[in-house]
Amino acid sequence: MGYTWNQTKHEGVRYREHPTRKHGVRPDQYFVIRYRVEGKRREEALGWASQGWTAAKAAQALAKLQEAARTGEGCVTLAEKRKQAEARREQERQEEEARARDLVTFGQIFHDSYMPAARLNKSKVSCDKEDGFYRNWIGGVLGDKPLVEIAPFDLERLKKVMLEAGKSPKTTHYCLAVVRQVFNFAKRNGLFHGDNPVAFVKKPTADNRRLRFLTHDEADRLLSALADRSPDVHSMALLSLHCGLRAGEIFSLTWQDVDLGRGVLTLRDTKSGKCRAAIMTDVVKDMLSARQTGRLPSGLVFPSRTGERIVEMSNTFQLVADGLGLNNGVIDRRQKVVFHTLRHSFASWLVEQGVDLYTVKELMGHGTLAMTERYSHLSPDKLRRAVKTLEAGMEKAARNKKVVHLGDR
């Protein structure tokens, strides 16, 4: 579409009129400027009179560009000015986002971003545990603090609060691990920049591993007493003692995961995040066969009274264990008999019978062999055989006069 351009009294400034739209009593006018930059002619649009432009303002804008071209200071074209203005606005936007990001608190990140993502990728048990750490410990120390203001000192304070409250070093370390994961999540998603402060906090150390395991006589007395008090607790204890199951794995076990024909239990969503198989003893197989009558395949093997998943072991177990005197005089919590002692006993008995540690690792569902090595001291016969082999070799060498006696030199 062709336009008629009209020259103004200002050199380099011209305009065209809108065919219908008025600005006041006159047609609306659209102003452009024409000039040379580095020997090349340019024409750039300014805008309409209805937007505030006049021939005089257009002339002033042109004069500033010409002055910048003469002095070498400033923008020499409107396009360059617009580009600089856009860059300035983008910088201001980024700075505003950074200021807003710097105000985001640990609690906001945890509740609004981290935990919803965790619920999609982690087991319910793990998420509930992390949520409990936040409610009981993390929130009170870090919840209202912006992430950028949290320093190693704050985490040392969190560690101190937990240890003084009697929490174990292992539990305290787990809590700090949750904080570390939140910072890593925020960093991956552009919500935080900088170093993770947890990296500068010394890990609380102590050997928190349970040391106590039951003798066969103690286990028989415990199971007998449990059978008198609670058949369900007795059956769960039997599963842990004979198959090495954790309490949570027992609570989650369904009948579709019980293969009585093959004598195999399929454990899903375990602590390691992997499925594993547990082998039934004949006693366990008989116990489960007796319980299975009339049960739905999808049903829990050990439902609560309301038919839902049990969330914690009944205190009946601890009352019976204490009542038998199994914890009399025991001060070190690692030596106390608790439900987890049954799983520990399962592994200990295997090693005592000469089962190799790798097999024990697989049966226990440990993530690494290092976790199983705590039981290595229970296999003295294997160590004794190794030393006897060494001794025999030395004696053979002596007989063959291959041993050099330094004192004969």
C-alpha positions in Angstrom: 0.0 0.0 0.0 1.5 3.4 -1.0 1.7 6.3 1.4 2.1 10.0 0.7 5.0 11.3 2.8 5.1 15.0 3.8 8.3 16.8 4.7 8.3 18.9 7.9 10.2 22.1 8.5 12.8 20.0 10.3 15.4 18.5 8.0 15.3 14.7 8.1 11.8 14.5 9.7 8.7 13.6 7.7 5.3 12.1 8.3 2.3 10.5 6.7 -1.3 10.9 7.6 -3.7 8.1 8.7 -6.5 7.8 6.1 -9.4 7.8 8.7 -8.1 8.2 12.3 -8.1 11.7 13.7 -5.9 13.2 16.4 -7.8 16.2 17.6 -9.2 17.9 14.5 -6.4 16.8 12.3 -5.6 13.4 10.8 -3.2 11.3 13.0 0.4 11.7 11.8 3.1 9.0 11.7 6.7 10.4 12.1 9.9 8.9 10.7 13.5 10.2 10.6 16.0 9.9 7.8 19.8 10.3 8.3 23.1 8.8 7.3 25.3 6.5 9.5 28.8 5.7 8.3 27.9 6.8 4.8 24.7 4.7 4.6 21.2 6.2 4.5 18.8 4.9 7.3 15.2 5.6 7.9 13.6 4.7 11.2 10.1 5.0 12.5 9.2 6.9 15.6 5.4 6.7 16.1 2.1 8.4 15.9 1.1 11.8 17.0 -1.6 10.1 19.1 1.3 8.4 20.9 2.9 11.8 21.8 5.2 12.3 18.9 5.5 15.7 17.2 7.8 17.0 14.5 9.8 18.9 17.1 10.3 15.8 19.3 11.3 13.8 16.2 13.9 16.5 15.3 15.3 16.3 18.9 15.6 12.5 18.7 17.4 12.9 15.3 19.7 15.5 16.8 20.7 13.2 19.6 21.6 10.4 17.2 23.6 12.8 15.1 25.5 14.1 18.1 26.3 10.5 19.2 27.6 9.8 15.7 29.9 12.9 15.9 31.2 12.2 19.4 31.3 8.4 19.4 29.3 8.3 22.6 25.9 6.7 22.8 23.7 5.0 20.3 23.8 6.2 16.8 20.5 4.5 15.6 17.1 4.0 17.1 17.5 0.2 16.6 20.6 0.3 18.7 18.8 2.3 21.4 15.9 -0.1 21.4 18.3 -3.1 21.7 20.1 -1.5 24.6 16.7 -0.7 26.3 15.6 -4.3 25.8 18.9 -5.6 27.2 18.5 -3.2 30.2 14.9 -4.5 30.8 16.1 -8.1 30.6 18.9 -7.4 33.1 16.4 -5.7 35.4 14.1 -8.7 35.0 16.9 -11.2 35.9 17.9 -9.1 38.8 14.3 -9.0 40.1 14.1 -12.8 39.7 17.4 -13.2 41.6 16.1 -11.0 44.4 12.9 -13.0 44.6 14.9 -16.2 44.5 17.1 -15.0 47.3 14.0 -14.5 49.5 12.7 -18.1 49.0 12.9 -19.9 52.4 14.0 -23.5 53.0 10.5 -24.3 54.1 8.9 -23.0 50.9 11.3 -25.1 48.8 10.7 -28.2 50.9 6.9 -28.0 50.9 6.2 -26.5 47.5 8.9 -28.1 45.3 11.1 -30.7 46.9 8.5 -32.9 48.6 6.0 -33.0 45.7 8.9 -34.2 43.4 10.1 -36.7 46.0 6.6 -38.2 46.3 6.8 -39.0 42.6 10.2 -40.6 42.7 10.6 -42.1 46.2 8.8 -44.7 48.3 6.1 -43.5 50.6 8.0 -44.7 53.6 11.1 -42.6 52.7 9.0 -39.5 52.0 7.1 -39.8 55.3 10.4 -40.2 57.1 11.9 -37.1 55.5 8.7 -35.2 56.2 9.0 -36.2 59.8 12.6 -35.0 60.0 11.4 -31.6 58.7 8.5 -31.3 61.2 10.5 -32.5 64.2 13.9 -31.0 63.6 14.7 -29.1 60.4 11.7 -26.7 60.2 12.5 -25.2 63.6 16.0 -24.3 62.7 15.9 -23.7 58.9 12.3 -23.4 57.9 12.0 -19.6 57.8 15.5 -18.9 56.6 16.1 -18.1 52.9 18.4 -20.7 51.3 21.1 -18.1 50.5 21.3 -17.2 54.2 21.8 -20.7 55.5 25.4 -21.3 56.5 27.3 -24.3 57.9 26.9 -22.7 61.3 23.1 -23.2 61.1 23.6 -26.9 60.3 26.0 -27.3 63.1 23.3 -25.9 65.3 20.8 -28.4 63.9 23.2 -31.2 64.6 23.8 -30.0 68.1 20.1 -29.7 68.8 19.5 -33.3 67.7 22.4 -34.8 69.5 21.6 -33.0 72.8 18.0 -34.4 72.4 19.4 -37.9 72.5 19.2 -38.7 68.8 21.9 -41.0 67.5 24.7 -39.8 65.2 23.2 -42.0 62.5 19.8 -40.4 62.7 21.4 -36.9 62.8 23.4 -37.8 59.7 20.2 -38.9 58.0 18.6 -35.6 58.8 21.5 -33.6 57.4 21.3 -35.8 54.3 17.7 -34.6 53.8 18.9 -31.0 54.0 21.7 -31.7 51.5 19.1 -33.3 49.1 16.9 -30.2 49.3 19.8 -27.9 48.4 20.9 -30.2 45.5 17.3 -30.2 44.2 17.1 -26.4 44.5 20.4 -26.0 42.6 19.3 -28.4 39.8 16.1 -26.5 39.3 17.7 -23.0 39.3 16.3 -22.1 42.7 19.7 -21.8 44.4 23.2 -20.9 43.2 26.3 -21.5 45.2 27.9 -24.3 47.3 25.8 -26.7 49.3 26.5 -25.7 53.0 26.1 -29.3 54.2 29.3 -30.2 52.4 31.1 -28.1 55.1 29.6 -29.8 58.1 31.5 -32.6 59.8 29.5 -35.8 59.8 28.5 -37.0 63.3 30.3 -40.2 63.9 29.6 -43.1 66.1 29.2 -46.8 65.7 25.4 -47.0 65.9 25.1 -50.5 64.5 23.3 -53.0 66.6 25.6 -55.6 68.2 23.2 -57.8 70.0 21.9 -61.0 68.5 19.9 -63.8 70.2 21.1 -67.2 71.1 18.9 -70.0 69.8 17.7 -70.6 73.4 16.8 -66.9 73.8 15.0 -66.9 70.5 13.0 -70.0 71.4 11.9 -68.5 74.7 11.0 -65.2 73.1 8.9 -66.9 70.3 7.1 -69.1 72.9 6.2 -66.1 75.1 5.0 -64.1 72.0 2.8 -66.9 70.9 1.1 -66.8 74.3 0.6 -63.0 74.1 -0.1 -62.3 70.4 -0.2 -64.8 67.5 0.2 -62.0 65.0 3.3 -60.5 66.7 4.7 -64.1 67.1 4.2 -64.7 63.3 5.9 -61.4 62.4 8.8 -62.2 64.7 9.1 -65.6 63.2 9.3 -64.1 59.7 12.1 -61.7 60.7 14.1 -64.3 62.6 13.8 -67.0 59.9 13.9 -64.9 56.8 15.7 -61.7 57.8 12.8 -59.3 57.0 12.7 -55.7 58.2 9.5 -54.7 60.1 8.5 -52.4 57.2 8.9 -55.3 54.7 6.6 -57.5 56.8 4.0 -54.7 57.1 3.9 -54.3 53.3 3.8 -58.0 52.4 0.8 -59.1 50.4 -0.5 -62.6 49.6 0.3 -62.2 45.9 4.0 -62.0 47.0 3.8 -65.3 48.9 4.7 -68.3 46.8 4.2 -71.3 49.1 4.9 -73.8 46.3 8.4 -72.5 45.8 8.8 -71.3 49.3 9.7 -67.8 48.2 8.6 -64.3 49.4 8.9 -61.3 47.0 9.7 -58.2 48.9 8.9 -54.9 47.0 9.8 -51.3 47.8 12.5 -52.3 50.2 14.8 -49.9 52.0 17.3 -50.2 49.2 14.6 -49.4 46.6 15.0 -52.8 44.9 12.9 -55.9 45.0 14.4 -59.0 46.5 13.5 -62.6 47.2 13.4 -64.2 50.7 13.5 -67.9 51.2 11.0 -69.5 53.6 12.0 -72.0 56.2 9.6 -74.9 56.6 8.4 -73.4 59.9 7.6 -70.1 58.1 5.9 -72.0 55.3 3.6 -73.8 57.7 2.8 -70.5 59.5 1.8 -68.7 56.3 -0.2 -71.7 55.0 -2.3 -71.6 58.2 -2.9 -67.9 57.8 -3.7 -67.9 54.1 -7.2 -69.5 54.3 -9.8 -67.2 52.9 -7.4 -64.3 52.2 -7.5 -62.2 49.0 -4.4 -62.3 46.8 -4.1 -58.5 47.0 -4.7 -58.4 50.7 -2.0 -57.7 53.3 -0.5 -60.7 55.1 -0.6 -58.8 58.4 -3.2 -56.0 58.2 -4.1 -53.8 61.0 -7.4 -54.2 62.9 -8.9 -51.8 60.4 -7.5 -53.7 57.4 -4.9 -51.1 56.6 -1.1 -51.3 56.6 0.5 -51.4 60.0 2.9 -48.4 60.5 4.8 -49.5 63.6 5.5 -52.7 65.5 3.2 -53.3 68.5 4.7 -52.6 71.9 3.7 -56.2 72.8 7.1 -57.3 71.4 9.1 -55.0 73.6 7.0 -55.8 76.7 7.6 -59.5 76.2 11.3 -59.1 75.5 11.8 -57.0 78.6 9.6 -59.3 80.6 11.9 -62.2 79.8 14.8 -60.2 81.2 16.6 -60.0 77.8 17.4 -56.3 78.5 18.2 -56.5 82.2 21.2 -54.5 83.0 21.7 -53.4 79.4 22.7 -49.7 79.1 24.2 -49.5 75.6 21.2 -49.1 73.3 23.1 -51.2 70.6 22.9 -54.2 73.0 19.2 -53.9 73.7 16.9 -56.6 72.2 14.4 -54.8 69.9 12.4 -56.2 66.9 15.3 -55.4 64.6 17.5 -57.8 66.7 15.6 -60.7 65.0 16.9 -59.7 61.6 20.4 -59.2 63.0 20.2 -62.6 64.6 19.2 -64.2 61.2 22.4 -62.8 59.6 24.6 -63.7 62.6 23.4 -67.3 62.6 24.1 -67.7 58.9 27.7 -66.5 59.3 28.2 -68.7 62.3 27.1 -71.7 60.2 29.8 -70.8 57.6 27.6 -69.0 55.0 29.8 -66.6 53.0 29.2 -62.9 53.4 28.1 -62.3 49.8 25.3 -64.8 50.2 24.3 -63.2 53.5 24.4 -59.8 51.7 21.9 -61.0 49.1 19.6 -62.6 51.7 19.6 -59.4 53.8 19.1 -57.1 50.9 22.1 -54.9 51.8 23.2 -52.3 49.3 26.9 -52.9 49.7 29.1 -55.7 51.1 30.5 -53.3 53.6 27.1 -53.3 55.4 27.4 -57.1 55.8 31.0 -57.1 56.9 29.9 -56.3 60.5 29.2 -60.0 60.8 32.6 -61.2 59.7 33.9 -61.6 63.2 31.3 -64.3 63.8 33.1 -66.7 61.5 36.2 -67.6 63.6 36.4 -71.1 62.1 37.0 -69.7 58.6 39.7 -67.3 60.0 41.2 -70.2 62.0 41.4 -72.4 58.9 43.1 -69.6 57.0 45.8 -69.2 59.7 46.2 -73.0 59.8 46.8 -73.0 56.0 49.4 -70.3 56.5 51.1 -72.3 59.3 51.2 -75.4 57.2 52.9 -73.6 54.4 55.5 -72.2 56.7 56.2 -75.6 58.2 56.6 -77.1 54.7 59.0 -74.4 53.8 61.0 -75.0 56.9 61.2 -78.7 56.1 62.5 -77.8 52.7 65.0 -75.4 54.3 63.5 -72.5 52.4 63.0 -70.3 55.5 65.8 -67.9 56.0 66.6 -67.3 59.8 68.0 -63.8 60.2 69.6 -64.7 63.4 72.0 -67.3 61.7 73.8 -64.6 59.7 
